[in-house]
Amino acid sequence: MWVFLLSYATAVMGSFVGLSCVRRSLEEPWRSGNWWLLMASLSIGGVGIWLMHFIGMMGFSVPGTTIRYELAPTVFSVVLAVVATLVGLRIADVHDVSKHRIPESVRLLIGGLLMGAAVSMMHYSGMYAIRIRGAIEHETGYVIASVIIGVVASTAALALARRTRRLEIRVVAAFVMGCAVVALHYTGMAGVRVTLDPSLPAPEGMTVMSLLFPAFVLGIIVLAVPITALLLASDPEDAVRDARLGQWASEAERQVDRDPVTGSHM
């Protein structure tokens, strides 16, 4: 149970930080907005999706064989998760004027399809990295269901990312996204079928813990950077509010300086 809770908490945290970065990107000029989108894709794709996947894999065991992970497919899976998230966010973004002629619903659908397909590919490329004394197969029905969940979840994530100006909405959206990511992972895992072959040699590669420790440290760093940037960045709404307060204060001072009889400045 603790593995499930930790994986869900990781998905929620990555989603919340990523959604907060998306919200900032919508309030920034195009160039600086791209940096916020990059941090959002690292938070959502790298932590909320990829790191959650491998935390969940701590609960995966096969009696009769050790489990190892090959490095190259594992690295490919994290790159795929981050790039897929970034592509989806860029397609659904409105900073590019050329996209204004395309309805928002169409952009969200295209972005969700691409992002969902790529996230599903990330899951199964991560599964491809597993080495056991035998073979791993995936039932077609579960694969299709996980891909559908990935597409729906990605489309919902892109839609929620556009409407997260209020903190409480971002919190709810992060919990919803966390549920969707966890559902994709465990639906895919439910369709795993293992056939052992004792004649095969013991698998070589990394253990899940030797993989998770550097991944977890990197995930903390990945989240620390956007969190620090969010705390240090000035809120445009606060700047507008401060400017209005300054104008009101200046107007009040001018009114105080006026002669009550003549109305002229004293």
C-alpha positions in Angstrom: 0.0 0.0 0.0 2.8 2.4 0.8 4.2 2.0 -2.7 0.9 3.0 -4.2 0.5 6.0 -1.9 4.1 7.2 -2.6 3.6 6.8 -6.3 0.3 8.7 -6.2 1.8 11.5 -4.0 4.7 11.8 -6.6 2.2 12.1 -9.4 0.2 14.8 -7.6 3.3 16.8 -6.6 4.7 16.7 -10.1 1.4 17.7 -11.6 0.8 20.6 -9.1 4.2 22.1 -9.7 3.8 21.6 -13.5 0.4 23.2 -13.5 1.7 26.2 -11.6 4.4 26.6 -14.2 1.9 26.4 -17.0 -0.2 29.1 -15.2 3.0 31.3 -15.1 3.7 30.7 -18.8 0.3 32.1 -19.8 1.1 35.4 -18.0 4.6 35.8 -19.5 5.9 37.0 -22.9 6.5 34.3 -25.4 10.2 33.8 -24.8 10.1 33.6 -21.0 6.9 31.6 -21.3 8.8 28.8 -23.1 11.1 28.4 -20.1 8.1 28.0 -17.8 6.6 25.4 -20.2 10.0 23.5 -20.2 9.9 23.4 -16.4 6.3 22.3 -16.5 7.1 19.4 -18.8 10.0 18.3 -16.6 7.8 18.4 -13.5 4.8 16.7 -15.1 6.6 14.3 -17.5 9.8 13.7 -15.6 8.4 13.5 -12.0 4.6 13.2 -12.2 4.7 10.5 -14.9 8.1 8.8 -15.2 9.3 8.9 -11.6 5.8 7.8 -10.5 6.1 4.8 -12.9 9.3 3.5 -11.4 8.2 4.1 -7.8 5.2 1.9 -8.7 7.6 -0.7 -10.1 8.9 -1.3 -6.6 5.7 -3.3 -6.0 6.4 -5.5 -9.1 7.9 -8.8 -8.3 8.0 -12.2 -10.0 8.5 -15.3 -7.9 11.3 -17.5 -9.2 13.4 -14.8 -10.9 15.3 -11.6 -10.1 14.3 -8.4 -11.9 16.8 -6.1 -13.5 16.5 -3.0 -15.7 18.5 -2.1 -18.8 19.8 1.5 -18.7 19.2 2.6 -22.3 15.5 1.9 -22.6 15.0 3.5 -19.1 16.8 6.7 -20.2 14.8 6.7 -23.4 11.5 6.4 -21.4 12.2 9.5 -19.3 13.2 11.6 -22.4 10.0 10.4 -24.1 7.9 11.4 -21.1 9.4 14.9 -20.9 9.3 15.6 -24.7 5.8 14.3 -25.0 4.5 16.6 -22.3 6.4 19.6 -23.8 5.0 18.9 -27.3 1.4 18.5 -25.9 1.7 21.8 -23.9 3.1 23.7 -27.0 0.4 22.4 -29.3 -2.3 23.5 -26.8 -0.5 26.8 -26.1 -1.8 30.2 -27.4 1.5 32.1 -27.4 1.9 31.2 -31.1 -0.3 33.6 -33.0 -0.5 31.1 -35.9 -2.5 28.7 -33.8 -5.2 31.3 -33.1 -7.1 30.3 -36.2 -7.4 26.7 -34.9 -10.2 26.2 -32.3 -9.0 25.5 -28.8 -10.9 22.2 -28.7 -9.0 21.0 -31.8 -5.7 22.0 -30.3 -6.5 20.2 -27.1 -7.6 17.1 -28.9 -4.4 16.9 -31.1 -2.2 17.7 -28.1 -3.9 15.2 -25.9 -3.7 12.4 -28.6 0.0 13.0 -29.2 0.8 13.4 -25.5 -1.3 10.4 -24.4 0.2 8.1 -27.1 3.7 9.2 -26.1 3.0 8.7 -22.4 1.7 5.2 -23.1 4.8 4.6 -25.1 6.9 5.8 -22.1 5.2 3.2 -19.9 5.8 0.3 -22.3 9.3 1.4 -23.1 9.9 1.4 -19.4 8.5 -2.1 -19.2 10.7 -3.1 -22.1 13.7 -2.2 -19.9 12.8 -5.0 -17.5 15.0 -8.1 -17.7 13.9 -11.4 -16.0 14.6 -15.1 -16.4 11.8 -15.5 -18.9 9.5 -13.4 -21.1 7.0 -10.6 -20.4 3.8 -10.2 -22.4 1.0 -7.7 -22.3 -2.7 -8.5 -22.8 -4.1 -6.5 -25.7 -7.2 -5.4 -23.9 -5.2 -3.9 -21.0 -2.9 -2.2 -23.5 -5.8 -0.6 -25.3 -7.4 0.5 -22.1 -4.2 2.0 -20.8 -3.7 4.0 -24.0 -7.2 5.3 -23.9 -6.7 6.3 -20.2 -3.5 8.0 -21.3 -5.1 10.0 -24.1 -8.1 11.0 -21.9 -5.8 11.9 -19.0 -3.5 14.0 -21.2 -6.4 15.8 -22.9 -7.9 16.6 -19.5 -4.5 17.7 -18.2 -4.0 20.1 -21.1 -7.6 21.5 -20.5 -7.0 21.9 -16.8 -3.6 23.5 -17.4 -5.4 26.4 -19.2 -7.8 27.1 -16.3 -5.6 27.0 -13.2 -5.3 30.6 -12.2 -6.8 29.9 -8.8 -4.8 27.9 -6.3 -7.6 25.7 -5.2 -8.4 24.7 -8.8 -4.7 23.8 -9.3 -4.8 21.6 -6.2 -7.9 19.8 -7.4 -6.5 19.5 -10.9 -3.3 18.0 -9.6 -5.2 15.3 -7.6 -7.2 14.5 -10.8 -4.1 14.2 -12.9 -2.5 12.1 -10.2 -5.4 9.7 -10.4 -5.2 9.5 -14.1 -1.5 8.8 -14.2 -1.7 6.1 -11.6 -4.7 4.6 -13.4 -2.7 4.3 -16.6 0.2 2.7 -14.8 -1.7 0.1 -12.8 -4.1 -0.7 -15.7 -1.1 -1.5 -17.9 0.5 -3.6 -15.0 -2.7 -5.5 -14.6 -2.2 -6.9 -18.2 1.3 -8.1 -17.6 1.8 -11.9 -18.1 5.1 -13.5 -17.2 6.4 -16.8 -18.6 9.5 -18.1 -16.7 12.3 -20.0 -18.4 14.7 -21.6 -15.9 17.2 -22.5 -18.7 17.9 -18.8 -19.2 20.8 -17.2 -17.3 20.2 -14.7 -14.5 19.3 -11.3 -15.9 21.9 -8.5 -15.8 21.3 -4.8 -15.2 20.3 -2.4 -12.5 18.0 -3.2 -9.6 14.9 -1.0 -9.1 16.4 0.5 -6.0 19.8 1.4 -7.6 17.8 3.0 -10.4 15.4 4.8 -8.1 17.9 6.4 -5.7 19.5 8.7 -8.4 16.2 9.2 -10.1 14.6 10.3 -6.8 17.5 12.7 -6.1 17.2 14.1 -9.6 13.4 14.4 -9.2 13.8 16.5 -6.1 16.2 18.8 -7.9 13.8 19.0 -10.9 11.0 20.1 -8.6 13.2 22.4 -6.5 14.1 24.6 -9.5 10.6 25.5 -10.6 9.4 25.8 -7.0 12.2 28.3 -6.3 11.4 30.1 -9.5 7.7 30.3 -8.6 8.5 31.7 -5.2 10.9 34.3 -6.5 8.9 35.3 -9.5 6.6 38.3 -9.1 2.9 37.7 -9.8 1.6 39.9 -12.6 -1.7 40.3 -10.9 0.1 41.5 -7.8 2.1 44.0 -9.9 -1.2 45.4 -11.4 -2.7 45.6 -8.0 0.3 47.4 -6.6 0.3 49.8 -9.5 -3.4 50.6 -8.9 -2.7 51.1 -5.1 0.1 53.4 -6.0 -2.1 55.5 -8.3 -4.8 55.7 -5.6 -2.2 56.8 -3.0 -0.9 59.5 -5.4 -4.4 60.7 -6.1 -5.1 60.8 -2.3 -1.9 62.8 -1.7 -2.9 65.3 -4.4 -6.4 65.7 -2.8 -4.8 66.3 0.6 -2.5 68.9 -0.9 -5.4 70.9 -2.4 -6.6 74.1 -0.7 -10.1 73.3 0.7 -11.3 76.7 -0.3 -9.8 77.4 -3.7 -9.2 73.8 -4.8 -5.7 74.7 -5.9 -2.5 73.0 -4.6 -1.0 74.4 -1.5 
